[in-house]
C-alpha cells in the first residue's frame, strides 16, 4: 500500500493508479466537471488516463460552480 493526499486527507491506495481511477475510487460523480491539481500543477483532462500517481503525491479535485451572484446579492 502507498499513501497519497487527496484534498488534504491521507489515503492508502494500491499503486499503480491513474488520475481517472482515483476519481472513480473517490466516487466523483461528474469527473468531466472536475479540474485536478497534482502536486500543485494542473493536469489536462486528456492526461487523466495516463498520469499515474506515486507515493506521497498530493492531488486536489477542484469543483467549479457557476452562478451564485443572485444568491449572494439576496443574503446581504
MIPA-431797 format. One line per field, with one value per residue: residue in one letter; x, y negated, z of N, C-alpha, C in turn. Coordinates in steps of 0.05 Angstrom, whole numbers. Atoms other than C-alpha are relative to their C-alpha. Example, Ala and Ser with C-alpha at 12.3 -4.5 7.8 and 13.67 -1.06 7.14 Angstrom:
% residues 2
gugu	A / S
npx	18 / -16
npy	24 / 24
npz	0 / -1
capx	246 / 273
capy	90 / 21
capz	156 / 143
cpx	18 / -15
cpy	-24 / -22
cpz	0 / 14
This chain:
% residues 76
gugu	X / X / X / X / X / X / X / X / X / X / X / X / X / X / X / X / X / X / X / X / X / X / X / X / X / X / X / X / X / X / X / X / X / X / X / X / X / X / X / X / X / X / X / X / X / X / X / X / X / X / X / X / X / X / X / X / X / X / X / X / X / X / X / X / X / X / X / X / X / X / X / X / X / X / X / X
npx	17 / -14 / 16 / 2 / 18 / 22 / 14 / -11 / 5 / -17 / 14 / -16 / 8 / -18 / -11 / 4 / 28 / 0 / 18 / 27 / 8 / 4 / 26 / 20 / -3 / 11 / 29 / 6 / 24 / -3 / -29 / -4 / 4 / -20 / -28 / -18 / -28 / -17 / -24 / 1 / 2 / 24 / -3 / 20 / 19 / -10 / -21 / 9 / -3 / -28 / -16 / 0 / -6 / -22 / -2 / -1 / 13 / 22 / 19 / 24 / 22 / 12 / 27 / 8 / 28 / 8 / 22 / -3 / 1 / 27 / 2 / -15 / 12 / 24 / -7 / -14
npy	24 / 26 / 22 / 26 / 19 / 8 / 22 / 3 / -23 / -23 / -24 / -23 / -10 / -19 / 12 / 25 / 10 / 24 / 21 / -9 / -21 / 11 / 13 / -22 / -10 / 20 / 3 / 26 / -5 / 11 / 5 / 19 / 27 / 4 / 6 / -14 / 9 / -20 / 13 / 28 / 6 / -9 / -22 / 1 / -22 / -21 / -15 / -14 / -29 / -8 / 11 / -19 / 11 / -13 / 5 / 27 / 20 / 16 / 5 / 16 / 1 / 27 / 0 / 28 / 3 / 25 / 14 / 7 / 29 / 7 / -11 / 17 / 26 / -1 / -5 / 23
npz	0 / 1 / -11 / 15 / -13 / 18 / -13 / -26 / -17 / 8 / 9 / 7 / 26 / 13 / 25 / 14 / 1 / 16 / -10 / 7 / -19 / -27 / 1 / -3 / -27 / -18 / 7 / 11 / 16 / 27 / 3 / 22 / -10 / -21 / 8 / -18 / -5 / -10 / -12 / 6 / 29 / 13 / 19 / 21 / -1 / 19 / -12 / -24 / 3 / 2 / -22 / -23 / -26 / -14 / -29 / -11 / 17 / -10 / 22 / -8 / 19 / -1 / 12 / 6 / 2 / 12 / -12 / -28 / -5 / -9 / -27 / -18 / -2 / -17 / -28 / -12
capx	0 / 21 / -1 / -24 / -60 / -128 / -159 / -115 / -134 / -87 / -110 / -79 / -80 / -52 / -6 / -3 / -66 / -83 / -119 / -180 / -180 / -172 / -232 / -273 / -245 / -266 / -336 / -331 / -400 / -384 / -309 / -316 / -334 / -273 / -205 / -147 / -83 / -27 / 29 / 7 / 4 / -59 / -68 / -102 / -165 / -135 / -80 / -123 / -119 / -44 / -20 / 0 / 2 / 62 / 78 / 67 / 32 / -17 / -79 / -136 / -203 / -229 / -303 / -322 / -393 / -425 / -474 / -486 / -486 / -562 / -558 / -504 / -540 / -601 / -563 / -531
capy	0 / -71 / -137 / -198 / -260 / -273 / -341 / -346 / -277 / -217 / -157 / -88 / -63 / -6 / -32 / -39 / -82 / -136 / -202 / -174 / -115 / -157 / -198 / -133 / -108 / -173 / -168 / -234 / -239 / -283 / -275 / -315 / -375 / -370 / -402 / -364 / -391 / -343 / -368 / -439 / -434 / -429 / -365 / -366 / -324 / -287 / -263 / -235 / -164 / -164 / -204 / -154 / -171 / -155 / -152 / -218 / -253 / -308 / -312 / -362 / -357 / -427 / -434 / -499 / -523 / -576 / -628 / -648 / -723 / -727 / -684 / -727 / -791 / -766 / -748 / -816
capz	0 / -14 / 16 / -23 / -1 / -33 / -17 / 44 / 71 / 71 / 32 / 27 / -44 / -85 / -140 / -199 / -203 / -253 / -240 / -277 / -229 / -166 / -188 / -193 / -127 / -93 / -125 / -161 / -193 / -253 / -266 / -331 / -288 / -242 / -251 / -220 / -189 / -178 / -132 / -146 / -222 / -263 / -304 / -371 / -375 / -435 / -389 / -332 / -360 / -369 / -309 / -255 / -182 / -138 / -64 / -27 / -86 / -68 / -111 / -106 / -140 / -156 / -168 / -202 / -196 / -239 / -218 / -147 / -157 / -149 / -86 / -54 / -71 / -33 / 31 / 41
cpx	18 / -18 / 2 / -19 / -21 / -17 / 7 / -5 / 17 / -18 / 21 / -11 / 19 / 9 / 7 / -30 / 1 / -19 / -29 / -10 / -4 / -26 / -23 / 1 / -12 / -29 / -7 / -22 / 3 / 30 / 6 / -3 / 21 / 27 / 18 / 27 / 15 / 26 / 2 / -2 / -26 / 6 / -22 / -18 / 8 / 21 / -9 / 4 / 29 / 18 / -2 / 9 / 24 / -1 / 3 / -10 / -22 / -18 / -24 / -20 / -13 / -26 / -8 / -30 / -6 / -23 / 6 / -3 / -28 / -3 / 14 / -12 / -24 / 7 / 14 / -19
cpy	-25 / -22 / -24 / -18 / -9 / -21 / -2 / 23 / 23 / 23 / 22 / 12 / 21 / -12 / 23 / -7 / -27 / -21 / 8 / 20 / -11 / -16 / 20 / 10 / -19 / -7 / -28 / 3 / -10 / -7 / -20 / -29 / -8 / -7 / 12 / -14 / 23 / -13 / -29 / -8 / 11 / 22 / -3 / 24 / 23 / 18 / 16 / 30 / 9 / -11 / 18 / -14 / 16 / -7 / -29 / -22 / -14 / -7 / -14 / 1 / -28 / -1 / -29 / -1 / -27 / -13 / -9 / -30 / -9 / 9 / -19 / -28 / 0 / 4 / -24 / -16
cpz	0 / 11 / -18 / 16 / -21 / 14 / 29 / 20 / -10 / -8 / -6 / -26 / -10 / -27 / -19 / -2 / -15 / 13 / -6 / 21 / 28 / 1 / 4 / 29 / 21 / -6 / -8 / -20 / -29 / -5 / -23 / 9 / 21 / -13 / 21 / 1 / 12 / 9 / -9 / -29 / -11 / -20 / -21 / 1 / -18 / 12 / 25 / -2 / 1 / 22 / 24 / 25 / 12 / 29 / 6 / -19 / 15 / -23 / 11 / -23 / 4 / -15 / -4 / -4 / -12 / 15 / 28 / 6 / 10 / 29 / 20 / 2 / 18 / 29 / 13 / 18
